[in-house]
Amino acid sequence: MSKLTRLVIKGYKSLENIDITLGNVNILIGPNGAGKSNLVHFFRFLKAHIMKESLSSFMAQEGGADSLLFFGSKETEKILIECFFDKFGYELQFMPAINDVLLAEIKPIKIVGAENAIYSKNELRDNEDSNLLDKTIESNLNEEETNHQIGKRIYNTIENWRVYHFHDTSNTAKVKKPCVLNDNIYLRSDASNLAAFLYRLKNGDNGNSIKNYELIRDTVRLAAPFFDDFILRIDPLSKHEQINLEWKAKDTDFPFRAWHLSDGTLRFMCLATLFLQPDLPSAIIIDEPELGLHPYAIYLLASMIKSAATKTQVIVATQSVTLLNQFQPDDVLVVDHDGRATQIRKLTVEELSEWVGEYSLGELWEKNIFGGRP
């Protein structure tokens, strides 16, 4: 699948006008309120539009269309988005309409790097009748790059994006509750189906999935030395096939439940499963994954992110100096707020040349050498 190489957003929440280049690893750093979470939220918004999810329902949950526009509809007349995937891209405009909703208009697909290569395209609709795969456009592309193929690649790529948030580890968190066994196709955004997903990996016919399960288990052992293994069994008392997240400690066969875990250990289980699964999403977008983790667990997290980024695209918003220290300057996007809007720029090796060898990235961040600080 193609990765997102460049992203332009105008008029979305605090993102008045940003234009960023993305790589395989993208570490977003910045102070509270700068707009990191708004960029993460944007990916949920775009996926809600592209997929069959109801954009109207999404906007209602977020407070309506006016809440998504930069300073509201009186200040911003539309949201403009340009996404580029390797050799191709497209533009969307979202216009506010009555009933506090947004209407989408799709502009021509643009082939990056190809002179005068702009091809007319009908539209992408977010209702259940939408079928991007059947769309065709007039083009002079070669047979291997027809519009049908381009549209299919865009659809498949965005459909396979996953935005994650593992912050809720309270007593009412879904990850601690029983889940339906067959809800195991992919790991859900809040890990509410963690037990079912692990069950599929452990008991699947694919030998690779079993190896990945063992890798997840062994990595959790590194972060939590008392942990031995997951206990993944169908609840015999449930009317429907359900499964609970259970586990056992070393030197005992007692079946502990998810609520016996610390918040940090439970989150690390979710993170290990996410980054070490056999079939990674086309992009993993996650907000502050380091929350509640021991510094050693953060080292492990960084290693998992790097490993996953060899196969997919990872976008991480973080406040962790320890996590930042594990990456290179060109992996980093610095997020600031100028008092009016969010500003995002890619960090470069050149601007840090005089500091290299003396300080780590985290130390330079703390010294406010390159911004991203209050």
C-alpha positions in Angstrom: 0.0 0.0 0.0 1.1 3.6 -0.7 2.2 5.9 2.1 1.1 9.4 2.7 4.1 11.6 1.6 2.7 15.1 1.9 -0.3 16.6 3.7 -1.8 20.0 3.3 -4.6 21.1 5.7 -6.3 24.5 5.7 -9.1 25.5 8.1 -9.5 22.4 10.3 -9.7 23.1 14.0 -6.4 24.9 15.0 -4.8 23.8 11.7 -5.3 27.0 9.8 -2.6 26.4 7.2 -0.1 23.5 7.4 1.9 21.8 4.7 4.1 18.9 6.0 6.2 16.1 4.5 5.8 12.7 6.1 8.2 9.8 6.3 7.9 6.2 7.6 8.4 7.5 11.2 6.8 10.8 12.3 7.2 11.9 15.9 5.1 14.9 16.8 6.4 16.9 19.7 5.0 20.1 21.2 3.5 21.7 24.3 0.0 21.1 25.5 -2.6 22.9 23.4 -0.3 23.3 20.4 -2.4 21.1 18.1 -0.8 17.7 18.1 -4.1 16.0 19.0 -5.9 18.0 16.4 -3.7 16.5 13.7 -4.3 13.0 15.1 -8.0 13.9 15.2 -7.8 14.9 11.5 -7.0 11.4 10.5 -10.2 10.1 12.2 -12.2 12.8 10.4 -10.8 11.9 6.9 -11.3 8.2 7.4 -14.9 8.9 8.5 -15.5 10.7 5.3 -13.8 8.2 3.0 -15.3 5.1 4.6 -18.9 4.2 4.9 -19.0 5.6 8.4 -21.5 8.5 8.6 -19.7 11.8 8.5 -22.8 13.5 9.9 -22.7 11.1 12.9 -19.0 11.8 13.4 -19.5 15.6 13.3 -22.4 15.3 15.8 -20.2 13.5 18.2 -17.6 16.2 17.8 -20.0 19.1 18.3 -21.1 19.8 14.8 -19.4 21.2 11.7 -18.8 24.6 13.2 -16.5 23.0 15.8 -14.3 21.5 13.1 -13.8 24.8 11.2 -10.9 27.1 12.2 -12.6 29.6 14.6 -16.0 28.5 13.2 -17.8 29.2 10.0 -17.8 33.0 10.5 -14.0 32.9 10.2 -13.5 29.9 7.9 -15.6 29.2 4.9 -14.3 25.7 4.1 -11.8 23.0 5.0 -9.3 22.3 2.3 -7.2 19.1 2.3 -4.6 17.8 -0.1 -3.2 14.3 0.3 -0.3 12.9 -1.8 0.5 9.2 -1.9 3.8 8.6 -3.6 2.9 9.3 -7.3 -0.7 10.4 -6.9 -2.9 12.6 -4.8 -6.3 14.3 -4.4 -7.9 17.4 -3.0 -11.0 17.6 -0.9 -13.0 20.7 0.1 -15.6 20.6 2.9 -18.2 23.3 2.9 -20.5 24.0 5.8 -24.2 23.6 5.1 -27.5 23.8 7.0 -28.0 21.6 10.0 -24.4 22.2 11.0 -23.0 19.6 8.6 -20.2 19.6 6.0 -20.6 18.8 2.4 -17.6 17.3 0.5 -16.4 18.1 -3.0 -13.6 16.1 -4.6 -11.1 17.8 -6.9 -9.1 16.2 -9.7 -6.5 13.6 -8.8 -3.0 14.9 -9.4 0.0 12.8 -10.3 2.9 14.1 -8.5 6.0 14.7 -10.6 4.1 14.2 -13.9 3.9 17.4 -16.0 0.3 18.5 -16.8 -0.9 15.2 -15.3 -4.2 16.2 -13.8 -7.1 13.9 -14.4 -10.8 14.6 -14.0 -12.6 12.6 -11.3 -16.3 12.5 -10.4 -16.5 12.3 -6.6 -16.0 10.2 -3.5 -19.2 9.8 -1.5 -19.4 8.9 2.1 -22.7 7.1 2.0 -23.2 3.3 1.9 -23.7 3.3 -1.9 -20.3 4.8 -2.5 -18.0 2.5 -4.6 -14.7 4.2 -5.2 -13.4 1.0 -6.9 -15.9 1.4 -9.8 -15.0 5.0 -10.5 -13.2 5.7 -13.7 -11.5 8.8 -15.1 -10.1 9.9 -18.4 -6.3 9.7 -18.4 -3.3 8.9 -20.5 -1.7 6.8 -17.9 -0.2 3.5 -18.9 -2.3 0.4 -18.5 -0.8 -0.5 -15.1 -1.8 2.9 -13.7 -5.4 3.4 -14.7 -7.7 5.6 -12.6 -9.5 2.5 -11.4 -6.2 1.3 -9.9 -5.3 4.7 -8.4 -8.8 5.0 -6.8 -8.5 1.5 -5.4 -5.1 2.3 -3.9 -6.4 5.5 -2.3 -9.4 3.7 -0.9 -7.5 0.7 0.4 -4.8 2.8 2.0 -7.1 5.1 3.9 -9.5 2.3 4.8 -6.6 0.5 6.4 -5.5 3.5 8.5 -5.9 3.0 12.2 -6.0 5.7 14.8 -5.3 4.5 18.4 -5.8 5.8 21.9 -5.1 3.5 24.8 -5.6 6.1 27.6 -8.7 4.6 29.2 -7.7 1.9 31.6 -10.4 2.7 34.2 -12.6 0.1 35.7 -15.2 0.7 33.0 -12.6 0.5 30.1 -13.8 -1.7 27.3 -10.5 -3.5 27.2 -11.3 -4.9 30.6 -14.8 -6.2 29.6 -15.7 -9.4 27.8 -15.7 -9.1 24.0 -17.2 -11.2 21.2 -14.8 -13.9 20.0 -15.2 -13.2 16.3 -14.5 -9.5 16.7 -10.9 -10.2 15.8 -10.3 -8.9 12.2 -8.2 -6.0 13.4 -7.3 -4.4 16.7 -9.8 -1.8 17.6 -8.8 1.8 18.3 -9.3 1.4 22.1 -8.1 -2.2 22.2 -11.6 -3.3 23.3 -11.2 -6.6 21.4 -7.6 -7.3 22.6 -8.5 -10.7 24.0 -10.3 -11.8 20.8 -7.5 -10.5 18.6 -4.8 -12.3 20.6 -6.9 -15.5 20.5 -6.9 -15.4 16.7 -3.2 -14.9 16.6 -2.5 -17.7 19.0 -4.9 -20.2 17.4 -4.8 -19.1 13.8 -3.8 -21.5 11.0 -1.1 -19.0 9.9 2.2 -20.0 11.3 3.4 -16.4 11.1 0.5 -15.3 13.4 1.6 -17.8 16.1 5.1 -16.5 15.9 3.8 -12.9 16.2 1.8 -14.0 19.3 4.9 -15.4 20.9 6.8 -12.2 20.1 4.1 -10.2 21.7 4.1 -12.4 24.8 7.9 -12.4 25.1 8.0 -8.6 24.7 5.4 -8.1 27.5 7.6 -10.3 29.6 10.4 -7.9 29.1 8.3 -4.9 30.4 6.6 -6.9 33.1 8.9 -9.7 34.4 6.2 -11.2 36.6 4.0 -11.9 33.5 4.1 -15.4 32.1 1.4 -15.7 29.4 -2.1 -14.8 28.4 -5.0 -17.2 29.1 -7.2 -17.0 26.1 -10.3 -19.2 26.4 -14.0 -18.8 25.5 -16.1 -17.9 28.5 -18.2 -21.1 29.1 -20.9 -19.1 31.0 -21.7 -16.6 28.2 -24.7 -17.1 26.0 -22.7 -15.9 23.0 -19.1 -16.8 22.3 -17.2 -14.3 24.5 -13.7 -14.0 25.8 -12.1 -12.1 28.7 -8.6 -10.8 28.9 -7.0 -13.2 31.3 -3.3 -13.9 32.1 -1.1 -15.8 34.5 1.9 -14.9 36.5 5.1 -16.9 36.7 5.0 -19.9 39.0 1.2 -20.0 39.2 -1.7 -21.1 37.1 -4.2 -18.7 38.7 -6.2 -16.9 36.0 -5.8 -13.2 36.7 -8.1 -10.7 35.0 -7.3 -7.4 33.2 -8.2 -5.4 36.3 -5.3 -7.1 38.2 -2.9 -5.3 35.9 -1.4 -1.8 36.4 -2.5 0.8 34.0 1.0 1.0 32.4 1.2 -2.8 32.0 -2.2 -3.0 30.4 -1.4 -0.2 28.0 1.9 -1.9 27.1 0.1 -5.1 26.2 -2.1 -3.1 23.9 1.0 -1.4 22.3 2.9 -4.7 21.9 -0.1 -6.2 20.2 -0.5 -3.2 17.9 3.1 -2.9 16.7 4.0 -6.6 16.6 1.0 -8.0 14.8 1.6 -9.8 11.6 -0.6 -7.7 9.3 0.1 -4.1 10.1 -2.3 -1.3 9.0 -1.3 1.0 6.2 -0.7 3.7 8.8 -0.7 3.7 12.6 -1.6 7.0 14.2 -1.4 7.1 18.0 -1.6 9.8 20.6 0.8 9.8 23.6 1.4 6.0 23.7 4.0 6.5 26.5 1.4 7.4 29.1 2.0 5.5 32.3 5.0 3.5 31.0 8.3 2.9 32.8 11.3 4.3 31.0 12.5 0.8 30.0 9.1 0.1 28.5 9.4 3.3 26.5 12.7 2.0 25.1 10.9 -1.1 24.1 8.1 1.0 22.6 10.6 2.9 20.5 12.1 -0.3 19.2 8.6 -1.6 18.2 7.8 1.7 16.4 11.0 1.5 14.4 10.4 -2.2 13.5 6.8 -1.5 12.4 7.9 1.6 10.4 10.0 -0.7 8.1 6.6 -2.1 6.9 4.1 0.7 7.4 3.9 4.4 8.3 3.8 5.5 12.0 2.6 8.8 13.3 3.1 9.4 17.0 2.2 12.4 19.1 4.3 12.4 22.3 5.3 14.4 25.4 8.1 12.0 26.3 11.7 13.1 26.3 12.8 9.4 26.7 10.8 8.4 23.6 12.1 11.4 21.5 15.7 10.4 22.4 15.3 7.1 20.5 14.8 8.8 17.1 16.6 11.0 14.6 16.0 14.7 13.8 14.4 14.0 10.4 11.8 11.7 12.2 10.5 14.7 14.2 7.8 17.2 13.5 7.8 20.2 15.8 4.4 21.5 16.7 4.0 25.0 18.0 1.1 27.5 18.5 1.7 31.1 17.5 -1.3 32.4 19.5 -3.6 32.1 16.6 -3.0 28.8 14.9 -0.9 25.6 14.9 2.4 25.6 13.2 4.1 22.4 12.2 7.6 22.0 10.7 10.0 19.1 10.1 13.1 19.1 12.1 16.4 19.0 10.1 19.8 17.6 10.9 21.4 20.8 9.5 19.8 23.1 12.1 21.2 20.9 14.9 24.6 20.4 13.4 26.5 22.4 16.1 24.7 20.4 18.9 25.2 16.9 17.5 27.4 14.7 19.7 27.0 16.9 22.8 23.3 16.6 23.5 20.5 14.2 22.8 17.3 15.3 21.0 15.4 15.2 24.3 18.0 17.5 26.0 17.8 20.0 23.1 14.0 19.9 23.3 14.2 20.7 27.0 16.6 23.5 26.3 14.1 24.9 23.8 16.7 24.9 21.0 14.2 24.0 18.2 10.8 24.9 19.7 8.0 22.7 20.6 8.0 24.1 24.2 5.5 26.3 26.0 
